[in-house]
C-alpha cells in the first residue's frame, strides 16, 4: 500500500467493527482513495484487517442514491422531507405517537444517533426508536445494568496486553475483530506464558494458536460458567474483601451448584483443565461477543461471566475483567445516546421520573415517554400488525438481517408509509420504501464514534458529498423543524450537536452515572475538528481509565450485583423434522449485508459464495458431496447454500454466514430461517441456535458465469460477486432451458453480441461466450454436475480478447492463482501451494516473507498453516 500524500492526509476511523481502528486517508495518485492504518491511534497502532485495507475499493459512486426519491421518482429535498414530516404528523395526530417508529443503526455517527433519539423521545413523544444493535449487543447492555447498575465496559484494550489468561467465549476474534486478535498474538510472542482459551461450538480460526478449545454445546455457556463459579467457591477463591461491595453472592453460588455440567457436552477432563487454568490465574480477561449475546438466555450468559469476575474481585484492574467487544463501529455510541428503545440518552433510565424530567427540561421537550418503546422484533411485529403507520429506517437492512426475515419483509412492504435513508437503493429494504433519502456514506461523513473500550474517535470527511446526498443528522433535524419543533433542531454542524450531547452527559454525571463527557461540552469547532481519540469519561471527577476496582458501582446502594442464573436450553427444540442446530455468523471479509464490502473485488475473492458448514458424517448420511448445493429448511423459512464439508463443526450442528441478500444471492438469506424468539430481559434475538433440516438440492443443471456487468438470473439458485473485471456468478436450476444460447443472451442482455459456443446436448453441457469488438463481454458454462473450470483465471477475462475462453482453463504460461486466501495482498491458494511445493517454504512466516500473505491482518494465517500441514501430511503418506 502506498502512503497517502502527507500534505492532504486526513485521520479518520474505520467504519466496520467495534475495534474502532484509526485510518489515514488520502488520494492514491490514480483518482482513488488510499487507506492505511493510523499508527498513532490507540485502538490499532497502524494495523488494519482485510476489510479496512480494502476500504479504498468501496467508495465508488456505482449504485449510489444521488437524489431524494418518492414512489420511484427523483424529486427535491423540500418535497421529500415535506412529505415525510406530513405523513409522520398525520399518523401521530390520528393514531398517537406510538404509531410511528425509527429503526436506526450502529452505522450512524453519534451525532446522527443523538438527533434521532431526541426527535423521537423528546418531541414525537414515543420511545419507538430501536437499533440493529438490538441484534448485536443488547444482552450485554442488560447484563451490565444488572451487574453494575449501568451499561459500563469496565476495562480497556490495554488489559489484553497485561492479562496472563485470555478467554474468548462466543467470539471468533480472529475473523470478526482481527486487529484485537493480532494484538493478542503479538503479546504472546513477547510473553509466551500468556494463555489463550477459546469457547465455541465450532473450531474457528481463533482456535489456531489457542492453548485450549472448548467445543461447548450451543446455548450451554451459563452452565459452563456456573461450573466455574462453583469451582471458585470450592477452591476458596472468593475474594471476601471485594465481596463486601457485592450482593447476591450466596444466591448465585447456590444456583451455580445446581446446574448439570453434562449439558455443556464437554468431558470432565476438559472442564477440569479450563477451571484449573482460570482459577489458577489472577489476571484473566474474559472476552465475549455475539455467541453470548445472540441467545434467548443472553443476559444470563453475560451475568454468568460477570459473576465469576465479581466473586474473585478480578475486575477493573490492569489485565483482568469481563470484556464485551461490539460488532459495529458505533454500537457503543448508540448505547450512549439512548438509541435503544429502553434507554434515555447518556445512560439515563426511561422509567426513572427524575431522569425523564432532567432530560425533558434540558431539551425543553414537550413530553418524554414514561415507558420503553418497542424493541426490534416487537417493532416489526407491530409493523406487520398495522400498529405502526409510519416507519423510518436509517442505514440498516432489516428485510435481510432480522430473524424471520421473510415476515419482516412482508411487514415493511405492507406498512402505510416507509422512509429509508441509505447510500443506495439496491437493498432488500430500500426497494420497499415509499421515500428514499440519499445519505452521505463513510468517507463523506463528519462526526464521532465510540469503540468497544470507550474511546471516542473522530470520523472525518475526505470525499465530497455526491449529488444531493446529505448527512443523517441534517435529514432528521429538517424533519423535526418541519414537524413544528423549531429551534430544538436548529443545528448548523455536528460540532454543535456534540457540545449539546456532552452538556447533557454532565446532568447524567450529576445523577451518579458512569457516562459523563461534560469536560468536552465547551469544545470550539476547531477543537472538535482536531479532537484526538479520547476514552470516556471526561469530567471533573474521572478521566478515562477502568471501573469498579474500588468496589463502587452505579446501583442504588452502590454495590455490584451477582445474579443467580441457571442454564436454559435454546428456545427452539430439535426434533425429527428439524434435527440440526443452525448457527449463524460472519465471515472474514464481508460485513453485515454487504452494501459496502461487496463493492471490493478482493473481499469477494476469498469466500465469494454463500455456504453451509456440515460435518462429514452428516453430509455422508444425506448424500451431500463437497460441491453439492444444500437445501436448508426451518419452521420459518428455507435457503439454498453451497456445502462446505468440515470437521470444524460438530455432528448435528450446521453453520451459515448471514451476509447474502436478495441483491446478490436471494435463495441464501439465512435469517429467514431464524425464529423471532428473544431474550426476555434484553429483547435480543436468538440467532445462534435455530433448528433446521438439510438435504441435497436436486438440480437439473449447474452453471458458472462471468460478465462485465451485473445480472440477475431466473433460476432457483444464483449467487453473484464483483470482480476486478466485472462479475462472477454461480447458478443452478431444476428445469433445463430448451435453448441455452437464447437463455444466455437473456441472462446477459447481449442481443447484438457475437456468440461463441460449445454445445453437447447428450452430455448436458453448454459453453457460451459473447464477444463485442473482439473483447469478451460474458460467458456461461453449464453442466449436469457442478461446473469444473478455472474460475479465478476466467474471472479476469471480461473486457479482454479471449478467443480460448471456452476451454475453461488458463494457458500453460498463465498459471491460475486459485481462490484468494490472503485478501490483504490478493494472494491465491495455488500461489501459496506452489511456494510450499517448489520453494520449500514450510512455515507461515516463510510464506509471509516471500509472498506477503498473512503479514497484514493475519486472519489468513490459520488457512496458510492448514495448507502447509496438508502438504506435510501428503509427504508423510508417500
C-alpha positions in Angstrom: 0.0 0.0 0.0 1.3 3.4 -0.9 1.2 6.1 1.8 -1.2 8.9 1.1 0.2 12.3 0.3 1.1 13.7 3.7 0.0 17.2 2.8 -3.6 16.2 2.4 -3.8 13.1 4.6 -6.9 13.0 6.9 -7.1 11.0 10.1 -10.4 9.2 10.5 -11.9 5.9 11.8 -12.7 2.6 10.1 -16.5 2.0 9.6 -16.5 -1.7 10.3 -16.4 -3.5 13.7 -16.2 -2.1 17.2 -12.4 -2.3 17.4 -12.5 1.4 16.2 -9.3 1.4 14.2 -7.8 4.7 13.2 -7.1 5.2 9.5 -5.2 7.8 7.5 -6.9 8.7 4.2 -5.6 10.5 1.1 -5.5 10.4 -2.7 -3.8 7.3 -4.2 -2.5 9.3 -7.1 -4.8 7.5 -9.5 -8.0 9.3 -8.8 -9.0 7.0 -5.9 -8.6 6.8 -2.2 -5.6 5.4 -0.3 -6.3 3.9 3.1 -3.7 2.9 5.7 -3.7 2.3 9.4 -3.1 5.2 11.8 0.0 4.3 13.8 -0.9 6.9 16.4 -4.4 5.5 17.2 -4.5 3.6 20.4 -7.0 1.0 19.1 -4.8 -0.4 16.3 -1.4 1.4 16.2 -1.5 1.2 12.4 -2.7 -2.3 11.9 -5.8 -2.9 9.7 -7.8 -6.1 8.8 -8.6 -7.1 5.3 -11.8 -5.1 5.2 -10.1 -2.0 6.4 -7.3 -2.4 4.0 -9.8 -2.6 1.1 -11.8 0.5 2.1 -10.4 2.4 -0.9 -12.3 0.0 -3.2 -15.6 0.7 -1.7 -16.1 4.4 -2.3 -17.1 4.4 -5.9 -20.4 6.1 -6.9 -21.6 2.9 -8.7 -25.2 2.3 -7.5 -25.2 5.4 -5.2 -28.5 7.0 -4.5 -27.9 10.6 -5.5 -31.3 12.3 -5.2 -34.3 12.0 -2.9 -36.9 9.7 -4.5 -40.6 9.5 -3.8 -42.5 6.4 -5.2 -39.6 5.7 -7.5 -39.3 9.2 -9.0 -36.4 11.6 -8.3 -37.5 14.8 -6.5 -36.1 17.7 -4.4 -35.3 17.7 -0.7 -38.1 20.2 0.1 -40.7 17.9 -1.4 -39.4 14.7 0.0 -38.9 15.9 3.6 -42.2 17.8 3.5 -43.9 14.5 2.7 -42.0 12.7 5.5 -43.0 15.4 8.0 -46.6 15.4 6.9 -47.1 11.7 6.9 -45.5 11.3 10.4 -47.5 14.2 11.7 -50.8 12.8 10.3 -50.1 9.4 11.8 -49.4 10.9 15.2 -52.5 13.1 15.1 -54.8 10.2 14.1 -53.3 7.3 15.9 -51.0 8.7 18.6 -47.2 9.0 18.9 -46.7 5.2 19.3 -48.0 4.7 15.7 -44.6 5.8 14.3 -41.2 4.3 14.7 -37.5 4.8 13.9 -35.2 1.8 13.2 -31.6 3.0 13.3 -28.1 1.6 13.1 -24.7 1.3 14.5 -23.5 2.6 11.2 -24.8 6.1 12.3 -22.4 8.6 13.8 -23.1 9.6 17.4 -24.4 13.0 16.3 -26.9 11.3 14.0 -28.0 8.9 16.7 -28.4 11.8 19.2 -30.7 13.8 16.9 -32.8 10.7 16.1 -33.2 9.9 19.8 -34.1 13.5 20.7 -36.7 13.8 17.9 -38.4 10.5 18.8 -38.3 10.5 22.6 -38.3 14.3 23.3 -40.7 15.7 20.7 -42.7 13.0 19.0 -43.1 11.6 22.5 -42.6 7.9 21.8 -39.8 5.5 22.7 -40.3 3.6 19.5 -36.7 4.0 18.4 -34.6 0.9 18.3 -31.4 -0.1 16.6 -29.8 -3.0 14.8 -27.5 -3.1 17.9 -30.5 -4.9 19.4 -29.4 -7.8 17.3 -25.8 -7.3 18.4 -25.2 -6.2 22.0 -28.5 -5.8 23.8 -27.8 -8.7 26.1 -24.5 -7.1 27.2 -26.3 -3.9 27.9 -28.9 -5.7 30.1 -26.3 -7.9 31.8 -24.1 -4.8 32.5 -27.1 -3.0 34.0 -28.0 -5.9 36.2 -24.4 -6.4 37.5 -23.1 -2.8 37.6 -26.1 -0.5 37.6 -25.1 0.9 34.2 -24.0 -0.2 30.8 -20.4 0.1 31.7 -17.4 -1.7 30.0 -15.1 -2.0 32.9 -11.7 -2.5 31.2 -9.6 -1.3 28.3 -7.7 -2.8 25.4 -4.5 -2.4 27.4 -5.8 -5.3 29.6 -5.3 -7.6 26.6 -1.6 -6.8 26.8 -1.3 -7.4 30.6 -3.5 -10.5 31.0 -2.0 -13.8 31.8 -5.1 -15.7 30.5 -7.5 -14.5 27.8 -10.7 -16.4 27.4 -12.7 -15.9 24.1 -16.3 -17.1 24.5 -18.8 -16.7 21.7 -16.2 -14.7 19.8 -14.3 -15.7 16.6 -12.0 -12.8 17.3 -9.6 -13.8 14.5 -12.2 -13.1 11.8 -14.6 -10.7 13.5 -12.1 -8.4 15.3 -8.8 -9.4 13.6 -6.8 -6.4 14.9 -7.5 -7.3 18.5 -6.7 -10.9 17.8 -3.4 -10.0 16.2 -2.7 -7.8 19.2 -3.1 -10.8 21.4 -0.8 -13.0 19.2 1.8 -10.2 19.2 1.7 -10.2 23.0 2.0 -13.9 23.2 5.2 -13.8 21.2 6.6 -11.4 23.7 5.1 -13.2 26.7 4.8 -16.9 25.8 3.4 -17.6 29.2 0.2 -15.8 28.3 -2.5 -18.4 27.7 -5.5 -18.3 25.3 -8.7 -20.4 25.7 -11.5 -20.4 23.0 -15.0 -21.5 23.9 -17.0 -22.1 20.8 -19.1 -24.9 19.3 -17.1 -24.6 16.1 -13.3 -24.9 15.7 -12.8 -21.4 14.2 -9.7 -19.5 13.1 -9.4 -18.2 16.6 -8.6 -21.7 17.8 -5.4 -21.9 15.6 -3.0 -20.8 18.3 -5.2 -21.4 21.4 -3.9 -23.4 24.3 -7.3 -24.9 24.8 -10.5 -25.1 22.7 -13.8 -26.0 24.5 -16.4 -27.1 21.9 -19.3 -26.3 24.1 -22.8 -27.3 23.1 -24.9 -24.4 21.6 -26.5 -22.4 24.4 -24.6 -24.0 27.3 -22.5 -21.0 28.3 -24.4 -20.4 31.5 -23.8 -24.0 32.7 -20.1 -23.7 31.8 -19.6 -20.5 33.8 -21.8 -21.7 36.6 -19.5 -24.7 36.9 -16.6 -22.2 37.1 -18.3 -20.2 39.8 -18.9 -23.4 41.8 -15.2 -24.4 41.4 -14.2 -20.9 42.5 -16.2 -21.4 45.7 -14.9 -24.9 46.2 -11.3 -23.8 46.0 -11.8 -21.0 48.5 -11.1 -18.3 45.9 -13.9 -15.9 46.8 -12.4 -12.5 47.4 -14.2 -11.8 50.7 -12.9 -8.3 50.9 -14.3 -7.4 47.5 -17.4 -9.3 48.2 -18.3 -6.7 50.8 -19.1 -4.5 47.7 -21.3 -7.1 46.1 -24.8 -8.5 46.8 -26.2 -11.8 45.7 -23.1 -13.9 46.2 -24.7 -16.8 48.1 -27.7 -17.0 45.9 -25.5 -17.0 42.7 -23.3 -19.8 44.1 -26.3 -21.9 45.1 -27.8 -21.6 41.6 -24.4 -22.4 40.1 -24.0 -25.6 42.1 -27.4 -26.8 40.9 -26.6 -26.8 37.2 -25.8 -30.0 35.4 -22.5 -29.7 33.6 -23.3 -32.6 31.2 -25.3 -30.1 29.1 -22.1 -28.5 28.0 -21.1 -31.6 26.1 -17.6 -31.3 27.4 -15.6 -34.1 29.1 -14.7 -33.9 32.7 -11.0 -33.6 31.7 -11.6 -30.5 29.6 -13.8 -28.9 32.2 -11.2 -29.6 34.9 -8.4 -28.2 32.7 -10.3 -25.0 32.0 -11.4 -24.4 35.6 -7.9 -25.1 36.9 -6.4 -22.5 34.4 -9.0 -19.9 35.2 -8.8 -20.4 38.9 -5.1 -20.5 39.0 -4.5 -17.3 37.0 -5.2 -13.9 38.7 -5.0 -11.8 35.6 -7.9 -13.1 33.5 -9.8 -11.2 30.7 -12.9 -12.9 29.5 -13.8 -11.5 26.1 -17.3 -12.2 24.8 -19.4 -11.2 21.8 -22.3 -12.4 19.6 -22.1 -16.1 20.6 -23.0 -15.0 24.1 -25.4 -12.1 23.3 -27.5 -13.7 20.5 -29.4 -16.1 22.7 -32.7 -16.4 24.4 -30.7 -16.5 27.6 -28.1 -14.0 26.5 -28.4 -11.7 29.5 -28.0 -14.7 31.9 -24.9 -15.7 30.0 -23.4 -12.2 30.5 -24.2 -12.4 34.2 -22.7 -15.9 34.5 -19.5 -14.4 33.2 -19.6 -11.3 35.4 -20.4 -13.4 38.4 -17.1 -15.2 38.2 -15.2 -11.9 38.0 -17.1 -10.2 40.8 -16.8 -13.2 43.1 -13.0 -13.1 42.7 -12.6 -9.4 42.5 -11.0 -9.8 39.1 -12.4 -6.6 37.6 -11.3 -3.1 37.0 -7.6 -3.7 37.4 -4.9 -4.0 34.8 -5.1 -7.3 32.9 -8.4 -8.6 34.3 -12.1 -8.3 33.9 -15.1 -9.2 31.7 -14.8 -7.5 28.2 -17.6 -7.2 25.7 -16.4 -6.5 22.1 -19.0 -4.8 19.9 -19.9 -5.8 16.4 -20.5 -2.4 14.8 -18.3 0.8 14.6 -20.7 2.8 16.7 -22.7 0.3 18.7 -21.3 1.9 21.8 -22.1 5.4 20.7 -25.7 4.4 20.0 -25.9 3.0 23.5 -24.5 6.2 24.9 -27.1 8.4 23.3 -30.1 6.2 24.1 -30.5 4.6 20.7 -32.2 1.6 22.2 -35.9 1.7 22.9 -35.5 1.1 26.7 -32.9 3.9 27.4 -32.6 7.6 27.6 -29.5 9.5 26.5 -26.3 9.3 28.5 -27.2 6.0 30.3 -30.2 7.6 32.0 -33.3 5.4 32.6 -36.5 6.0 30.8 -38.5 4.5 33.8 -37.0 7.0 36.2 -39.1 10.1 36.6 -36.2 12.3 37.8 -34.2 11.3 34.8 -37.1 11.9 32.4 -37.7 15.4 33.9 -34.0 16.3 33.7 -33.8 15.3 30.0 -37.1 16.9 29.2 -36.0 20.2 30.9 -32.6 20.1 29.1 -34.2 19.6 25.7 -37.2 21.9 26.5 -39.1 18.9 25.3 -43.0 18.8 25.4 -43.1 15.2 26.5 -40.8 12.3 27.4 -42.4 8.8 27.2 -42.7 7.0 30.6 -42.1 3.5 29.3 -39.8 1.7 27.0 -40.7 1.5 23.3 -40.9 -1.5 21.0 -37.7 -3.5 20.7 -36.7 -4.6 17.2 -38.5 -7.9 17.0 -41.6 -6.4 18.6 -41.4 -3.3 16.4 -41.5 -5.2 13.2 -44.2 -7.5 14.5 -46.2 -4.3 15.2 -45.5 -3.1 11.7 -46.9 -6.3 10.3 -50.0 -6.0 12.5 -50.6 -2.5 11.2 -50.0 -0.7 14.5 -47.0 1.2 13.1 -48.3 3.5 10.4 -45.1 5.4 9.6 -41.6 3.9 9.8 -38.2 5.5 9.2 -35.2 3.1 8.6 -31.7 4.5 8.7 -28.6 2.7 7.4 -29.7 -0.9 8.0 -31.4 -3.7 6.1 -33.9 -5.4 8.3 -35.6 -7.2 5.4 -32.5 -9.4 5.4 -30.9 -9.1 8.9 -33.9 -9.5 11.2 -34.9 -13.0 12.3 -37.9 -14.4 10.4 -36.7 -12.1 7.6 -39.5 -13.1 5.2 -42.1 -11.9 7.6 -40.2 -8.7 8.3 -40.0 -8.0 4.5 -43.8 -8.6 4.2 -44.4 -6.3 7.2 -42.3 -3.5 5.7 -44.0 -3.9 2.3 -47.4 -3.6 3.9 -46.7 -0.6 6.1 -48.6 2.6 5.2 -45.5 4.8 4.9 -41.9 3.8 4.9 -38.8 6.0 4.7 -35.3 4.7 4.1 -32.1 6.7 4.5 -29.2 5.0 2.8 -26.4 5.4 0.3 -28.1 3.0 -2.2 -31.5 2.0 -3.4 -30.2 -1.5 -4.1 -31.0 -3.2 -0.8 -33.9 -5.5 0.1 -35.2 -2.9 2.4 -34.7 0.2 0.3 -36.7 -1.4 -2.5 -39.8 -1.5 -0.2 -39.6 2.3 0.7 -42.1 5.0 -0.4 -39.4 7.6 0.2 -35.7 7.1 -0.3 -33.4 9.7 1.2 -29.7 9.8 -0.1 -27.3 9.9 2.8 -23.7 10.6 2.9 -21.5 7.5 3.3 -18.3 6.7 5.1 -15.6 9.0 3.8 -18.1 11.8 3.4 -19.4 12.0 7.0 -18.1 14.1 9.8 -18.8 13.2 13.5 -17.7 10.8 16.2 -17.9 7.1 17.0 -17.1 5.2 20.2 -15.4 1.8 20.1 -15.5 -1.2 22.4 -13.2 0.2 25.1 -14.9 3.6 25.3 -12.6 5.6 23.0 -14.4 8.4 21.2 -12.8 9.0 17.8 -13.5 11.4 15.0 -14.7 10.2 11.7 -13.7 12.9 9.2 -14.9 13.6 5.7 -12.3 13.1 3.0 -14.6 13.0 0.0 -17.3 15.5 -1.1 -20.9 14.5 -0.7 -22.1 13.2 -4.1 -25.2 14.5 -5.8 -27.8 15.6 -3.3 -26.6 13.3 -0.5 -27.0 14.9 2.9 -25.9 13.8 6.5 -28.4 11.9 8.5 -28.4 14.4 11.4 -29.4 17.1 8.8 -32.2 15.0 7.4 -33.6 14.3 10.9 -33.2 17.9 12.0 -35.0 19.2 8.9 -38.0 16.9 9.6 -38.0 18.0 13.2 -38.3 21.6 12.1 -40.9 20.8 9.5 -43.0 19.0 12.2 -43.0 22.2 14.2 -40.3 21.6 16.7 -38.4 24.7 15.7 -35.3 25.8 17.5 -34.7 22.4 19.2 -33.3 21.2 15.8 -31.7 24.3 14.5 -28.2 22.7 14.2 -25.6 24.0 11.9 -22.9 21.3 12.4 -22.0 18.0 14.1 -19.8 20.0 16.5 -22.9 21.9 17.8 -24.7 18.6 18.3 -21.7 17.1 20.1 -21.5 20.0 22.5 -25.2 19.7 23.4 -24.8 15.9 23.9 -21.7 16.4 26.1 -23.5 19.0 28.2 -26.4 16.6 28.7 -23.9 13.9 29.9 -23.0 16.3 32.7 -26.5 16.0 34.0 -26.2 12.2 33.9 -22.9 12.6 35.8 -24.9 14.6 38.4 -27.1 11.6 38.9 -24.0 9.5 39.6 -24.0 7.8 36.1 -20.8 6.5 34.5 -21.2 8.3 31.2 -20.0 11.8 31.6 -18.1 13.7 28.9 -19.1 17.2 30.1 -15.4 18.1 30.0 -15.9 18.3 26.2 -19.0 20.4 26.2 -17.2 23.7 25.5 -15.1 22.4 22.6 -14.8 25.0 19.8 -15.4 24.0 16.3 -11.7 23.9 15.7 -11.1 21.8 18.8 -13.8 19.4 17.8 -12.3 19.1 14.3 -8.9 18.3 15.9 -10.3 16.0 18.7 -7.8 13.2 19.4 -9.1 9.7 20.4 -10.4 10.1 23.9 -11.6 7.5 26.3 -14.7 8.4 28.4 -15.5 9.5 31.0 -14.1 13.0 30.6 -15.3 15.0 33.6 -14.0 16.7 36.7 -14.5 13.5 38.7 -12.8 11.0 36.3 -10.8 10.8 33.2 -10.8 7.6 31.2 -9.4 4.6 33.0 -11.1 1.5 34.3 -14.2 1.0 36.5 -15.1 -1.0 39.7 -11.7 -1.9 41.2 -12.7 0.4 44.1 -15.9 -1.5 44.7 -18.0 1.4 43.7 -20.9 0.6 41.4 -23.8 2.6 39.9 -26.6 0.7 41.6 -28.9 2.5 44.1 -26.9 1.1 47.0 -23.5 1.4 45.3 -22.9 -2.3 45.3 -22.3 -4.7 42.4 -24.9 -7.4 41.8 -24.2 -11.2 41.3 -27.3 -12.7 39.7 -28.5 -16.3 40.3 -28.7 -17.7 36.8 -29.4 -21.2 35.6 -28.9 -23.0 32.3 -31.9 -22.9 29.9 -31.9 -24.8 26.6 -32.2 -22.8 23.4 -35.8 -21.7 22.8 -36.2 -23.8 19.6 -36.2 -27.5 20.2 -34.6 -30.0 17.8 -36.9 -32.8 16.6 -37.1 -35.5 13.9 -38.3 -33.0 11.3 -35.7 -30.4 12.3 -32.8 -32.3 13.8 -29.9 -29.8 13.2 -28.9 -26.9 15.3 -28.2 -23.9 13.0 -25.6 -21.4 14.0 -25.2 -18.1 12.0 -22.4 -15.6 11.9 -19.8 -13.7 10.0 -17.0 -14.5 7.5 -13.7 -12.8 7.5 -14.0 -10.5 4.5 -17.7 -9.5 4.4 -19.7 -7.1 6.5 -23.4 -7.2 7.5 -25.4 -7.3 4.3 -22.5 -6.4 2.0 -23.6 -3.0 0.8 -20.0 -1.8 1.3 -17.8 -4.9 1.2 -19.4 -6.4 -1.9 -18.0 -3.4 -3.8 -14.5 -4.5 -3.1 -13.4 -7.3 -5.5 -10.6 -8.5 -3.3 -13.1 -9.1 -0.4 -15.3 -11.2 -2.7 -12.5 -13.5 -3.7 -12.0 -15.4 -0.5 -15.5 -16.8 0.2 -17.5 -15.4 -2.6 -20.5 -17.7 -2.4 -22.9 -18.4 0.5 -22.1 -21.7 2.1 -23.1 -24.1 4.9 -20.7 -25.9 7.1 -21.7 -29.6 7.6 -19.8 -32.4 9.5 -18.6 -35.2 7.2 -20.8 -37.8 8.9 -23.9 -35.7 8.4 -23.1 -34.9 4.8 -22.4 -38.6 4.0 -25.7 -39.7 5.7 -27.6 -37.4 3.5 -25.8 -37.8 0.2 -24.3 -34.4 0.3 -20.9 -34.1 -1.6 -18.2 -31.5 -1.3 -19.6 -29.3 -4.1 -23.3 -30.0 -3.5 -25.9 -27.4 -3.1 -27.9 -27.9 0.1 -31.5 -27.1 0.7 -31.9 -25.9 4.3 -35.3 -25.6 5.8 -36.6 -24.5 9.2 -40.1 -23.8 10.6 -39.6 -20.2 9.5 -38.1 -20.4 6.0 -35.7 -22.0 3.6 -32.4 -21.4 1.9 -30.0 -22.9 -0.7 -26.3 -22.9 0.1 -23.1 -24.5 -1.1 -21.9 -27.4 1.1 -18.6 -26.9 2.9 -17.9 -30.3 4.5 -15.7 -29.9 7.5 -15.0 -31.4 10.9 -14.7 -27.8 12.3 -18.4 -28.3 13.1 -19.8 -31.0 15.4 -22.2 -33.6 14.2 -25.8 -32.4 14.4 -24.7 -28.8 14.1 -24.5 -26.6 11.0 -23.2 -23.1 10.4 -24.1 -20.5 7.7 -23.0 -16.9 7.3 -25.5 -14.1 7.5 -24.3 -11.7 4.7 -26.0 -12.6 1.5 -29.2 -10.8 0.4 -31.8 -10.6 -2.3 -29.5 -8.4 -4.3 -26.6 -11.0 -4.6 -28.0 -14.4 -3.6 -31.8 -14.3 -3.0 -32.0 -18.0 -2.1 -29.4 -17.6 0.6 -31.0 -15.1 3.0 -30.2 -17.1 6.1 -32.0 -15.0 8.7 -35.2 -16.1 7.0 -34.7 -19.4 8.8 -34.1 -17.9 12.3 -37.1 -17.9 14.6 -38.1 -14.5 16.2 -37.6 -15.7 19.7 -35.8 -13.3 22.1 -34.1 -13.0 25.4 -36.9 -11.9 27.9 -34.7 -9.3 29.5 -32.7 -7.8 26.6 -35.1 -8.4 23.7 -32.1 -9.8 21.7 -33.0 -12.5 19.1 -31.5 -16.0 19.4 -29.5 -16.2 16.2 -27.1 -19.0 17.1 -29.5 -21.9 17.8 -32.2 -22.2 15.3 -33.4 -25.6 14.2 -33.2 -26.9 10.6 -33.2 -29.8 8.2 -30.8 -30.3 5.3 -30.9 -32.3 2.1 -29.3 -32.1 -1.3 -30.8 -29.5 -3.7 -31.8 -31.6 -6.7 -30.6 -29.5 -9.6 -31.1 -30.4 -13.2 -28.2 -28.2 -14.2 -25.3 -26.1 -12.7 -23.8 -23.0 -14.1 -20.8 -20.7 -13.8 -20.9 -17.3 -15.5 -18.8 -14.1 -15.7 -19.8 -10.8 -17.1 -18.7 -7.2 -17.4 -22.0 -6.0 -15.9 -24.1 -7.3 -13.1 -27.0 -9.6 -13.9 -29.9 -11.3 -12.1 -30.8 -14.8 -13.1 -34.2 -16.5 -13.4 -33.0 -19.6 -11.5 -33.7 -21.3 -8.2 -30.2 -20.6 -7.1 -27.7 -17.9 -8.1 -25.0 -16.0 -6.3 -23.1 -13.1 -7.8 -19.9 -11.3 -6.7 -18.0 -8.4 -8.1 -14.5 -9.0 -9.6 -11.9 -6.7 -10.9 -13.1 -7.4 -14.5 -16.8 -7.4 -13.8 -18.9 -10.0 -12.0 -18.9 -13.8 -11.4 -22.0 -15.9 -10.7 -22.8 -19.5 -9.6 -26.2 -20.8 -10.8 -28.4 -23.9 -10.6 -31.9 -24.8 -11.5 -34.4 -27.6 -11.5 -35.6 -27.0 -15.1 -33.3 -27.0 -18.1 -34.0 -24.3 -20.7 -34.8 -25.6 -24.2 -32.2 -23.3 -25.8 -29.1 -22.5 -23.8 -27.9 -19.9 -26.3 -31.1 -17.9 -26.1 -31.2 -18.3 -22.3 -27.6 -17.0 -22.1 -28.5 -14.0 -24.3 -31.4 -13.1 -22.0 -29.3 -13.6 -18.9 -26.6 -11.2 -20.1 -28.9 -9.0 -22.2 -26.5 -9.2 -25.1 -28.7 -9.4 -28.2 -26.2 -7.9 -30.6 -23.0 -9.6 -29.4 -21.1 -12.2 -31.4 -21.8 -15.7 -29.9 -19.2 -18.5 -29.5 -20.5 -21.9 -28.4 -19.5 -25.4 -27.4 -22.7 -27.5 -27.0 -23.1 -31.1 -26.2 -26.8 -31.9 -25.5 -26.1 -35.6 -25.0 -23.9 -34.8 -22.0 -26.0 -31.9 -20.9 -23.1 -29.4 -21.2 -23.0 -26.0 -22.8 -20.3 -23.3 -23.0 -21.4 -20.0 -24.5 -19.4 -16.8 -24.8 -20.3 -13.3 -26.1 -17.8 -11.0 -27.8 -18.0 -7.4 -29.0 -15.3 -5.6 -30.9 -13.0 -8.5 -30.2 -13.4 -8.3 -26.4 -15.2 -10.8 -24.2 -18.4 -9.5 -22.7 -19.7 -12.5 -20.9 -19.6 -16.3 -20.7 -21.7 -19.1 -19.3 -20.6 -22.7 -18.5 -23.3 -25.3 -17.9 -23.1 -28.9 -16.8 -25.3 -31.6 -15.2 -22.7 -31.6 -12.4 -21.1 -28.6 -10.6 -19.0 -27.0 -13.3 -15.3 -27.7 -13.3 -13.4 -24.8 -14.7 -10.6 -22.5 -13.5 -12.9 -19.8 -12.1 -10.3 -17.5 -10.7 -8.5 -17.3 -14.0 -11.7 -16.9 -16.1 -13.0 -14.0 -13.9 -10.1 -11.8 -15.2 -11.0 -12.2 -18.9 -14.1 -10.0 -19.4 -13.1 -6.9 -21.4 -10.1 -8.7 -22.9 -9.5 -10.6 -26.1 -10.2 -14.2 -25.0 -10.7 -16.5 -28.0 -9.9 -19.6 -26.0 -12.3 -18.7 -23.1 -14.5 -21.8 -23.6 -11.6 -24.1 -22.8 -12.3 -23.1 -19.2 -8.7 -23.2 -18.2 -5.6 -21.0 -18.3 -2.8 -21.3 -20.8 0.3 -23.0 -19.6 2.2 -19.7 -19.4 -0.6 -18.1 -17.3 -0.9 -20.1 -14.1 -4.2 -19.9 -12.2 -3.6 -18.3 -8.8 -6.6 -20.1 -7.4 -9.1 -18.7 -4.9 -7.8 -15.7 -2.9 -6.7 -16.8 0.5 -5.0 -13.6 1.6 -7.3 -10.7 0.8 -5.0 -8.0 2.1 -2.4 -8.8 -0.7 -4.6 -10.8 -3.2 -2.6 -14.0 -2.8 -4.3 -17.1 -4.2 -4.3 -20.6 -2.8 -2.4 -22.0 -5.8 0.3 -19.4 -5.5 0.8 -20.4 -1.9 0.7 -24.1 -2.7 3.3 -23.6 -5.4 5.6 -21.8 -3.0 5.3 -24.6 -0.5 5.9 -27.3 -3.0 8.5 -25.8 -5.2 10.4 -23.5 -2.9 10.2 -25.5 0.3 8.5 -22.7 2.3 7.2 -24.8 5.2 6.3 -22.1 7.8 3.7 -19.4 7.8 6.5 -16.9 8.4 8.4 -18.1 5.4 5.3 -17.7 3.2 4.8 -14.2 4.6 8.3 -13.2 3.8 8.1 -14.5 0.3 4.6 -13.6 -0.7 3.4 -11.1 2.0 0.4 -13.4 2.7 -0.5 -13.3 6.3 1.6 -10.3 7.2 -1.1 -7.6 7.5 -4.2 -8.5 9.5 -3.0 -12.1 9.9 -6.5 -13.6 9.7 -5.5 -15.9 6.9 -2.6 -17.4 8.8 -4.6 -20.4 10.1 -5.5 -21.3 6.5 -1.9 -20.9 5.4 -0.9 -23.2 8.2 -3.6 -25.7 7.2 -2.2 -25.8 3.6 1.3 -26.4 4.9 0.1 -29.2 7.2 -1.7 -30.7 4.2 1.5 -30.8 2.2 3.4 -32.3 5.1 0.7 -34.9 5.6 0.8 -35.9 1.9 4.6 -36.1 2.0 4.5 -38.3 5.1 1.9 -40.6 3.5 4.2 -41.1 0.5 
